[in-house]
Amino acid sequence: MNFFRGVMGGQAAGPQPTEAETIQKLCDRVASSTLLEDRRDAVRALKSLSKKYRMEVGTQAMDHLINILQTDRSDSEILGYALDTLYNIICNDEEEEQDESEDEAAQKQADDLGAQFTEKFVQDPEHVTLLLTMLEEFDFHVRWPGVKLLTALLKNQGVQVQGIILVSPMGVSRLMDLLADSREVIRNDGLLLLQQLTKSNAAIQKIVAFENAFERLLDIITEEGSSDGGIVVEDCLLLLLNLLKNNSSNQNFFKEGSYIQRMKPWFEVGDDNSGWSAQKVTNLHLMLQLVRVMVSPVNSPGATASCQKSMYQCGLLQQLCTILMATGVPADILTETINTVSEVIRGSQVNQDYFASVNAPSNPPRPAIVVLLISMVNDRQPFVLRCAVLYCFQCFLYKNQKGQGEIVATLLPSTIDANSISAGQLLCGGLFSPDSLSNWCAAVALAHALQDNLTQKEQLLRVQLATSLGKPPVSLLQQCTNILSQGDKIARRGSKVQTRVGLLMLLCTWISNCPIAVTHFLHNQENVPFLTAQISENLGEDERLVQGLCALLLGICIYYNDNSLENYTKEKLKQLIEKRIGKENFVEKLGFITKHELYSRAAQKPQPVFPSPEQMLFDHEFTKLIKELEGVITKAVHKSSEEEKKEEEVKKTLEQHDNIVTQYKELIREQDAQIQELKEQVKSMSSQNEQMQATVTQQLSQIQQHKDQYNILKLKLGKENQSQSNSQGDGSQLNGLQTEELTQLREEVEELRKQHTLLQTQLGDKDALINTLRSQTAESSAGGSENTELLKELEALRSQVQSQSAEINQMKTERQELLRRAEAATSDAVPSSDGSLDAAKMAELESRLAAQTTETERLKEEAKKSSEGRAELEQQLASATSTVAILQTEKAKLQTEVQESKKEQDDLLMLLADQDQKIHSLKQRLKDLGETVEDEDDLDARDQTDDDEEDEDED
């Protein structure tokens, strides 16, 4: 210890040792000392020297420090000193801070020193594995320096360390546990460690994501205050970006886990948006980037569409549009919000329709698209903001024919509203503005309104512009070509390359794949001479791009020409190129477009990102059009008339083949439908077969069960030393099955008896009704021959019913006789006690069983026939019921006639009573006159007297 104090305290006399000697002595002390306290003090001394003498400590002490980590695991203090020392010699951060004022050579040397020590440390993968085990220690003095050391290793040798951690058992899981540490310092440095670990390694990104990283990170962001949080929120967002960017698996996991919905509260801003802190701006910027990662155009279309749908459904798009229209939002946040909204609505019809309905909070309210276009054509707005608005407009029109139609409609004469500013008016204003950037942006925006939409290209030909007072209006196409062709306007506007490139891109997009627009363009006699003059001239480097676009425009006029103009047919235009320009020169000028460096930059991604306004020349969608047309235009220019004729013939042949293929496709569809029907039939038949097989299986099981019962009974009968009572019991058991069948037959006979009784009751009711009708018919005088015939039919029906009843009674008698025979057979089946006759009796019982089984089957058949007879009887009964209904109708008629007859009889009785009264009065008058009048009573008495006398004479 005295030696160590002398080294560290500097109190010893004599020459002082150098730094290297001191470090060497400390290393020897670490290696040779047996006391833990001595080794701890030596390591602490090395730690104090490691920052100033980084190279010496790293060169001499690294192996000893690693050995300390392996041997002194029980002492957390010496482990902490060793880890801190290793961190100081490997990390470059301190050196970078100290070397800010030094030259680049010293800075590079410091960086190389950290890389060298890192490479030495990771040469043995066990060192990294050892460090991972250190992170399991909960002690702060071990865990924190271990986290920092591993982070420094990942910064210096990321790929190599990532590979070691990836193959280490539970390596990533140990690092994920750092996020759950209650000590914020360790948790925050754990975030930095995971940032370095997940850089450019999809496998580790997936493991971290499936270790519930999304849930933990979002919880930390919420706890720290979301966008109002500090640097910890920024670190969480950076880690989320690492996990999601260019990783489709993690993106899908993030969406399926409903984590998109948890992003919505991040973008809730208040009315007062003044005084945003720099950290809040950074946080919100990263949050917007996180949204863009999920809907980036480079992602697969299906995944992007799914995320766009989720963002609309959870209200995230609505929240972003609120920020878009809010006041006081910082410019860079507003720009990034516009870019984010652009990619959320790109290619999604539902989201595009919602964005079209958003209005700015102005008086009167204006559509958000109009407000954004005002910023795009305003030369006082920031360049990046104007680019963002252009990108938003492009994304709104991407695969949105409805939106394209709405934009073009604002330019048509029938829909122009003079009291309001429309999108079409702003685009026309920007197209002819003195600002070249406004010209270019408006031309590209209008070209996107025509992209892949033949209808809108034809509609835009109707647009008329008023150039000046007293002059007739000209079409928009004519005005664009005038700016290019007329000398005075070229000097004033078209001299700028950016303006001419924008107009040429608009014209190429407009007339491509639209023969009507080509005809309108060629109808202006000045256009073709201007294009040929521009292409044939030898101009400077800047003008070569314009020459290439002019060649493209002229080539489109050839390729999509329908030969409707006699002076500008395909053949004549090709002859003009050959005479004025030369085919080789034409193709060379056309090929210069794709060789331009700005062309390749614009072709990389849809978003227009340019370092300066002067480099804003190409549009992403236009680069696709050039790729599509360059080859076909080159072929069209080189083709002769004979080749074109051959090509037309080939096209006709191909059309015929297409028709034949279409017919075969239809035939195949029909056959597919038939096959599908047959498959369904096979499926249904298979199901029926399965059902039948199941039934057969069930019946086989029942048969097997009966066989088993029979075998059991057979075994019981075969026992030798069994009493007669037991034998009788066996005999009863043998016939148990027959008894069950006889019971079932009795039940069926009883059921038939009940049904017969019911039918007899119904028949009795019908007979009573028929008798009633017969009596009523007999009483009436107008029965006629029809009633007689009906009665005969009823009698025939009754005889049929009686015959059926007799048959049923006969069947009942037969069944009862069969039952008696079966019971008699059962009673006769008791075996004797003689053991020698068991076999004979067994055979006899088997034969009786077979006979009774046959008899039972016959009885079942007769029961089935009885059921059929019953059904026939019920049918006849129904016929009798209908006959009764007819008779009831006839009865009603007869009753009506009887009532009329009764009424006539009453009238006759009244007349007779009147006549009797008159006769009586006349007789009374005769009596009064003295005449002799005989009453009816006297006449009756005299008749009676005469009769008596005649009887006496006869006697």
Buried (B, 14 or more C-beta within 10 A) or exposed (E): EEEBEBBBEEEEEEEEBEEBEBBBBBBEBBBEBEEEEBBBBBBBBBBBBBBEBBBBBBBBBBEBBBEBBEEBBEBBBBBBBBBBBBBBBBBBEBBEEBBEEEEEEEBEBBBEBBBBBBEBBBEEBEBBBBBBEBBEBEEBBBBBBBBBBBBBBBBBBBEBBBBBBBEBEEBBEBBBEBBEBEBEEBBBBBBBBBBBBBBEBBEBBBBBBBBBBBEBBBBBBBEBEBBBBBEBBBBBBBBBBBBBBBBEEBBBBBBEBEBBBBBBEBBEBEEEBEEBEEBBBBBBBBBBBBBBBBBBBEBEEEBBBBBBBBBBEBEBBBBBBBBBBBEEBBEBBBBBBBBBBBBBBBBBEBBBBBBBEBBBEEEEEBBBBBBBBBBBBBBEBEBBBBBBBBBBBBBBBBBBBEBBBBBBBBBBEEEBEEEEBBBBBBBBBBBBBEBBBBBBBBBBBBBBBBBBBEEBBBBBBEBBBEEEEEEEEBBBBBBBBBBBBBEEBBEEBBEBBBBBBBBBBBBBBBBBBBBBBBBBBBBBEEBBEBBBEBBBEEEEEEBBBBBBBBBBBBBBBBBBBEEEBEEBBBBBBBEBBEEBBBEEBBBBBBEBBBEBEBBEBBBEEBBBBBEEBEEBBBBBBBBEBBEEBBEEBBEBBEBEEEEBEEEEEEEEEEEEEEEEEEEEEEEEEEEEEEEEEEEEEEEEEEEEEEEEEEEEEEEEEEEEEEEEBBEEBBEBBEEEEBEEEEBBBBBEBBBEBBBEBBEBBEEBBEEBEEBBEEBEEBBEEBBEBBEEBBEBBEEBEEBEEEBEEBBEBBEEBBEBBEEBBEBBEEBBEEBEEBBEEBEEBBEEBBBEEEEEEBEEBBEBBEEBBEEBEEBBEEBBEBBEEBBEBBEEBEEBBEEBEEBBEEBEEBBEEBEEEBEEEEEEEEEEEEEEEEEEEEEEEEBEEEEEEEEEEEEEEEEEEEEEEEEEEEEEEEE
